[in-house]
Amino acid sequence: MAVNTQPIVRLNHVYKSYGDHQILKDINLELEAGKFYTLLGPSGCGKTTILRTVAGFTAVTSGDVEFDGAVINDLPANQRQVNTVFQDYALFPHMNVAENVAFGLKLHKVPRNEIDQRVQEALAMVQLADFGDREISEISGGQQQRVAIARALVMRPKVLLLDEPLSALDAKLRKDMQYELRDLQQRLGITFLFVTHDQEEALAMSDEIFVMNAGKILQGGTPVDIYDEPINHFVANFIGESNIIPGKMLKDYQVEFVGKTFECADGGMRPNEAVEVVLRPEDLDIVAADQGKLVVTVDSQLFRGNYFEIVAYDSDHNEWLVHSTNPADEGEPIGLTFDPQDIHVMRLNESEAAFDARLEQYEDD
Ligand SMILES: Nc1ncnc2c1ncn2[C@@H]1O[C@H](COP(=O)(O)OP(=O)(O)OP(=O)(O)O)[C@@H](O)[C@H]1O
């Protein structure tokens, strides 16, 4: 049986400039139907601009926006099967909850009885079935957020764009809403393209993440792939906490750092190539100084609730962050051990395409 693998949304070599200011630089991405995607990157990197090109609020300078295989560069926003949930919700304060949700349907001249039914359905999807008559000022921030989602869902979009929809919520509610949004996406099977600068949120919610910086997508992949195999310093630093140490790839599966040679799981580089090595704080185990693969001296530590965050330095003055369930003695040497597969070796300035090609090659060997 033929499988339909055509992406529902595709950006093909998309560039966007305002005057001399290039905002998007050769953006290529594909979204499959029914998945949860996240654009993740620091403020100003172009995440919202990508959403706006998909929604039809911003025209691309060059390149194509495709929907279901057709180029839609010139299709007006209101004719795209895409709806947006904005950061500030953009609810109408003088309308009640049901009127807010009904607004788009009225604009599209949907018959009255169908409007009532669809509004009720959309409110039920976000667990606000009994809130239709409430004024916007009479509901909480989390409920307003859900009204904004219901207002987008009522239009039955194929793709829902969400621009930092959780940023106005307090930490506890934000976590609850992460579960709710993920659950909603899975129940409805609509494609979500979610924007955040919060890496924990991206890791928790997404099927796939696109990590961005300065108008470019640096790496796309599942949360686990990106966490375990960041392609460069920026991604390793932005996703999770990392120790990033300069090193040298002696040969396949053998890397040197802090003056010692370690077995690792990476290959496909030039002999003696300068690299950076990533070790995650939670992958490091503390042992007695004379039993460690590396010896570091503890500088300071903070109790983080379920672990101690220990800052230590090696003999080359590299800083090491270690997460440990036990405290360490400040000023004392400790040994660190780790497994070969916990060492992630990164080439300097490697592109995602070159990284993928190399991975394929040495994994096949
Ligand atoms: N209409 C515009 N005219 C000129 N510059 C713009 C316009 N819209 C956005 N920009 C610029 O484009 C860059 C990217 O903005 P964008 O809103 O896409 O970033 P972002 O990653 O979503 O940031 P944030 O997380 O802060 O919302 C910024 O430098 C911004 O100032």
The ligand as an SDF file (V2000), in Angstrom:
LIG
                    3D

 31 33  0  0  0  0  0  0  0  0999 V2000
    7.8160   44.0790   10.7070 N   0  0  0  0  0  0  0  0  0  0  0  0
    9.1100   44.0570   11.0190 C   0  0  0  0  0  0  0  0  0  0  0  0
    9.9480   45.0350   10.5730 N   0  0  0  0  0  0  0  0  0  0  0  0
   11.2740   44.9940   10.8610 C   0  0  0  0  0  0  0  0  0  0  0  0
   11.8570   44.0530   11.6170 N   0  0  0  0  0  0  0  0  0  0  0  0
   11.0840   43.0830   12.1030 C   0  0  0  0  0  0  0  0  0  0  0  0
    9.6760   43.0140   11.8350 C   0  0  0  0  0  0  0  0  0  0  0  0
    9.1770   41.9030   12.4530 N   0  0  0  0  0  0  0  0  0  0  0  0
   10.2130   41.3140   13.0850 C   0  0  0  0  0  0  0  0  0  0  0  0
   11.3570   42.0000   12.8820 N   0  0  0  0  0  0  0  0  0  0  0  0
   12.7010   41.6260   13.3980 C   0  0  0  0  0  0  0  0  0  0  0  0
   12.9460   40.2950   13.0200 O   0  0  0  0  0  0  0  0  0  0  0  0
   13.7100   39.6120   14.0030 C   0  0  0  0  0  0  0  0  0  0  0  0
   13.0390   38.3030   14.3490 C   0  0  0  0  0  0  0  0  0  0  0  0
   11.8150   38.5680   15.0040 O   0  0  0  0  0  0  0  0  0  0  0  0
   10.8540   37.3920   15.4960 P   0  0  0  0  0  0  0  0  0  0  0  0
    9.6820   38.0480   16.1560 O   0  0  0  0  0  0  0  0  0  0  0  0
   10.5930   36.4610   14.3880 O   0  0  0  0  0  0  0  0  0  0  0  0
   11.7610   36.6750   16.5780 O   0  0  0  0  0  0  0  0  0  0  0  0
   11.3760   35.5930   17.6770 P   0  0  0  0  0  0  0  0  0  0  0  0
   12.4110   34.5180   17.5760 O   0  0  0  0  0  0  0  0  0  0  0  0
    9.9620   35.1720   17.5130 O   0  0  0  0  0  0  0  0  0  0  0  0
   11.5830   36.4110   19.0060 O   0  0  0  0  0  0  0  0  0  0  0  0
   10.7600   36.3990   20.4050 P   0  0  0  0  0  0  0  0  0  0  0  0
   11.0620   35.0920   21.0550 O   0  0  0  0  0  0  0  0  0  0  0  0
   11.3580   37.5770   21.1160 O   0  0  0  0  0  0  0  0  0  0  0  0
    9.3090   36.5920   20.0450 O   0  0  0  0  0  0  0  0  0  0  0  0
   13.8420   40.5790   15.1620 C   0  0  0  0  0  0  0  0  0  0  0  0
   15.1340   41.1460   15.0780 O   0  0  0  0  0  0  0  0  0  0  0  0
   12.7750   41.6100   14.9130 C   0  0  0  0  0  0  0  0  0  0  0  0
   13.1480   42.8540   15.4210 O   0  0  0  0  0  0  0  0  0  0  0  0
  1  2  1  0
  2  3  1  0
  2  7  2  0
  3  4  2  0
  4  5  1  0
  5  6  2  0
  6  7  1  0
  6 10  1  0
  7  8  1  0
  8  9  2  0
  9 10  1  0
 10 11  1  0
 11 12  1  0
 11 30  1  0
 12 13  1  0
 13 14  1  0
 13 28  1  0
 14 15  1  0
 15 16  1  0
 16 17  2  0
 16 18  1  0
 16 19  1  0
 19 20  1  0
 20 21  2  0
 20 22  1  0
 20 23  1  0
 23 24  1  0
 24 25  2  0
 24 26  1  0
 24 27  1  0
 28 29  1  0
 28 30  1  0
 30 31  1  0
M  END
$$$$
